[in-house]
Amino acid sequence: MGQSRDAFTLVELTMVMVIIGVLAAVAVPRFMDDPMRLRSEGRLLLTHLRFAQQHALSQGVDVEVRFRSGIGYSVVTSAGDDVPDPLGGGALIHRFAPSVQSVTTNLSSSRLVFDHRLGAPSDGSGALSGQRQIVLTSNSDSMTIRIHPNTGFAEVL
């Protein structure tokens, strides 16, 4: 007769511990607050703002950057058509990384519109009366992008 097994062997327990360790090493950094990831998200937003302005000037159509309540943003023409991603792969829509806890702006609406004639920014209701800011925040850090009212020049503070 064979023996019945009522327990795991030491090899089986060791393998389970190794698998859990590998999964933790891969998954935990994705959810930790990473200042570099916040900076990367801010730089990408800055690049997309500049691209939206360039697209408005080169294509002769107003271009809007629409922010989605802290989740991300999309870039579309004033007619609602998607602006293509310069890296390819369809529409220019970006979802923020989980490390970005909030996005705040002092725009009067949740959009920034670049004029096709001069590239001047507005918030959809008229020219900007002063500098505007977009602030990305994580648990331990924040990054501010300032937009100048006449030129639309965007910079990291």
C-alpha positions, -999 to 999 in steps of 0.1 A, spaced: 0 0 0 11 35 -7 16 63 18 -9 91 20 5 127 18 -8 152 44 18 179 39 39 197 13 75 189 7 103 214 14 109 217 -24 73 226 -31 72 252 -3 105 267 -16 92 270 -52 60 287 -40 82 312 -20 104 319 -51 73 325 -73 58 349 -48 91 368 -45 94 372 -82 58 384 -85 64 409 -57 96 422 -72 78 429 -105 44 442 -92 53 463 -62 74 490 -80 45 496 -104 24 508 -75 49 527 -55 52 565 -56 80 572 -81 91 608 -86 108 598 -119 75 585 -132 58 618 -123 85 637 -141 81 615 -171 44 620 -172 49 658 -169 75 659 -197 52 638 -219 23 662 -213 46 692 -221 56 675 -254 20 668 -263 10 705 -255 38 717 -279 27 691 -305 -9 703 -303 2 739 -309 24 728 -338 -4 708 -353 -28 737 -351 -4 760 -370 7 734 -396 -28 721 -404 -47 753 -402 -73 740 -377 -79 748 -340 -66 720 -317 -79 712 -282 -63 694 -254 -91 680 -233 -84 669 -198 -104 641 -183 -107 647 -145 -73 635 -135 -74 604 -156 -56 617 -187 -62 638 -218 -69 636 -255 -60 659 -283 -87 667 -309 -95 693 -335 -122 719 -328 -144 698 -351 -140 668 -328 -117 648 -351 -88 629 -334 -53 643 -338 -30 614 -347 -3 604 -323 30 615 -337 45 581 -327 18 563 -347 -9 540 -335 -41 561 -338 -55 590 -319 -34 610 -294 -50 599 -261 -30 595 -229 -39 579 -196 -18 590 -166 3 564 -148 -12 552 -114 15 572 -96 -2 605 -107 -27 610 -79 -43 642 -92 -42 668 -120 -53 703 -113 -54 733 -135 -65 769 -133 -82 768 -168 -118 779 -167 -128 748 -185 -111 714 -187 -97 721 -221 -69 742 -237 -74 753 -273 -46 764 -296 -56 789 -324 -47 779 -359 -36 814 -369 -11 823 -342 -10 792 -320 -23 814 -291 -40 794 -263 -75 799 -250 -98 780 -227 -125 778 -252 -142 810 -241 -116 835 -253 -80 843 -250 -62 836 -217 -60 866 -195 -30 854 -176 -6 825 -172 -22 791 -167 -9 761 -148 -13 724 -149 -1 706 -118 5 669 -116 6 655 -81 17 622 -65 19 612 -29 53 629 -23 60 652 -53 43 676 -77 52 690 -111 39 723 -125 36 732 -162 30 769 -169 14 781 -202 21 817 -213 -11 835 -225 0 852 -257 24 827 -271 12 794 -257 48 786 -247 47 758 -221 74 752 -196 81 731 -165 85 751 -133 
